[in-house]
Each structure stands twice: as structure tokens, then as C-alpha cells.
Amino acid sequence: MSDAGWGLCKDCRWWKIEPHAAVQNLTMGVCIDEKLRPFELRVSGISGCDRFDEGKPHRGEGASDMPPASGAG
């Protein structure tokens, strides 16, 4: 498998974290990628996948809850 398109959550625009959370390896959030959103994937900043899209993470209350309270956007 190629590394093209693969990246870390902390550098991805599909990662949603709490409003005042630091963008760090161990910060927990939720993936809000359109195809992955139904799974309510709780991921850390050092998690990564091939749906990576470089950008700043989204912010929202409940993003680090189990299950995420704000996984739908």
C-alpha cells in the first residue's frame, strides 16, 4: 500500500476535538470524515489513515466523550 494520502489525525481537517484541547499526539477526538462518521471513531492525534486531508482540526463540545457526543458534525 502506498503512503500517498496517508497522514496523522492531528494534521487532518476531519479530526474533531474539544474547543480548548491542545493538538497533541495523545489528545482524543472523533473522526468526522463523511464515510467514517457513522462509526463514531474515537481517535488520538497520533492515529492516522488513508482518508487524510491536511488541515486544522474542527472543534466541538463532546468530541472526546465515549461515545463521541458530537460525531455528526
Contacts in CASP RR format, 6 or more apart in sequence:
PFRMAT RR
TARGET T0000
AUTHOR 0000-0000-0000
METHOD contacts of the structure
MODEL  1
MSDAGWGLCKDCRWWKIEPHAAVQNLTMGVCIDEKLRPFELRVSGISGCD
RFDEGKPHRGEGASDMPPASGAG
1 50 0 8 1.000
5 50 0 8 1.000
5 52 0 8 1.000
6 48 0 8 1.000
6 49 0 8 1.000
6 50 0 8 1.000
6 52 0 8 1.000
7 48 0 8 1.000
7 49 0 8 1.000
7 50 0 8 1.000
7 52 0 8 1.000
8 45 0 8 1.000
8 46 0 8 1.000
8 47 0 8 1.000
8 48 0 8 1.000
8 52 0 8 1.000
9 15 0 8 1.000
9 29 0 8 1.000
9 31 0 8 1.000
9 43 0 8 1.000
9 44 0 8 1.000
9 45 0 8 1.000
9 46 0 8 1.000
9 47 0 8 1.000
9 48 0 8 1.000
9 49 0 8 1.000
9 57 0 8 1.000
10 23 0 8 1.000
10 24 0 8 1.000
10 25 0 8 1.000
10 27 0 8 1.000
10 45 0 8 1.000
10 46 0 8 1.000
10 57 0 8 1.000
11 52 0 8 1.000
11 54 0 8 1.000
11 55 0 8 1.000
12 48 0 8 1.000
12 52 0 8 1.000
12 53 0 8 1.000
12 54 0 8 1.000
12 55 0 8 1.000
12 57 0 8 1.000
13 53 0 8 1.000
13 54 0 8 1.000
13 55 0 8 1.000
13 56 0 8 1.000
13 57 0 8 1.000
13 58 0 8 1.000
14 31 0 8 1.000
14 32 0 8 1.000
14 33 0 8 1.000
14 36 0 8 1.000
14 51 0 8 1.000
14 52 0 8 1.000
14 53 0 8 1.000
14 58 0 8 1.000
15 29 0 8 1.000
15 30 0 8 1.000
15 31 0 8 1.000
15 32 0 8 1.000
15 43 0 8 1.000
15 45 0 8 1.000
15 57 0 8 1.000
15 58 0 8 1.000
16 29 0 8 1.000
16 30 0 8 1.000
16 31 0 8 1.000
16 32 0 8 1.000
16 57 0 8 1.000
16 58 0 8 1.000
16 59 0 8 1.000
16 60 0 8 1.000
16 63 0 8 1.000
16 68 0 8 1.000
16 70 0 8 1.000
16 71 0 8 1.000
16 73 0 8 1.000
17 23 0 8 1.000
17 27 0 8 1.000
17 28 0 8 1.000
17 29 0 8 1.000
17 57 0 8 1.000
17 58 0 8 1.000
17 59 0 8 1.000
17 60 0 8 1.000
17 63 0 8 1.000
17 64 0 8 1.000
18 29 0 8 1.000
18 59 0 8 1.000
18 60 0 8 1.000
18 61 0 8 1.000
18 62 0 8 1.000
18 63 0 8 1.000
18 64 0 8 1.000
19 59 0 8 1.000
19 60 0 8 1.000
19 61 0 8 1.000
21 27 0 8 1.000
21 29 0 8 1.000
21 59 0 8 1.000
21 63 0 8 1.000
21 64 0 8 1.000
23 45 0 8 1.000
23 57 0 8 1.000
24 45 0 8 1.000
25 44 0 8 1.000
25 45 0 8 1.000
25 46 0 8 1.000
26 44 0 8 1.000
26 45 0 8 1.000
26 46 0 8 1.000
27 44 0 8 1.000
27 45 0 8 1.000
27 64 0 8 1.000
28 42 0 8 1.000
28 43 0 8 1.000
28 44 0 8 1.000
28 45 0 8 1.000
28 64 0 8 1.000
29 42 0 8 1.000
29 43 0 8 1.000
29 44 0 8 1.000
29 45 0 8 1.000
29 63 0 8 1.000
29 64 0 8 1.000
29 68 0 8 1.000
30 40 0 8 1.000
30 41 0 8 1.000
30 42 0 8 1.000
30 43 0 8 1.000
30 63 0 8 1.000
30 64 0 8 1.000
30 68 0 8 1.000
30 70 0 8 1.000
30 71 0 8 1.000
31 37 0 8 1.000
31 39 0 8 1.000
31 41 0 8 1.000
31 43 0 8 1.000
31 49 0 8 1.000
31 51 0 8 1.000
32 58 0 8 1.000
32 71 0 8 1.000
32 72 0 8 1.000
32 73 0 8 1.000
33 51 0 8 1.000
33 53 0 8 1.000
35 51 0 8 1.000
36 49 0 8 1.000
36 51 0 8 1.000
37 71 0 8 1.000
37 72 0 8 1.000
37 73 0 8 1.000
40 67 0 8 1.000
40 68 0 8 1.000
40 71 0 8 1.000
42 64 0 8 1.000
42 66 0 8 1.000
42 67 0 8 1.000
42 68 0 8 1.000
58 73 0 8 1.000
60 70 0 8 1.000
61 69 0 8 1.000
61 70 0 8 1.000
62 68 0 8 1.000
62 69 0 8 1.000
62 70 0 8 1.000
63 69 0 8 1.000
63 70 0 8 1.000
63 71 0 8 1.000
END
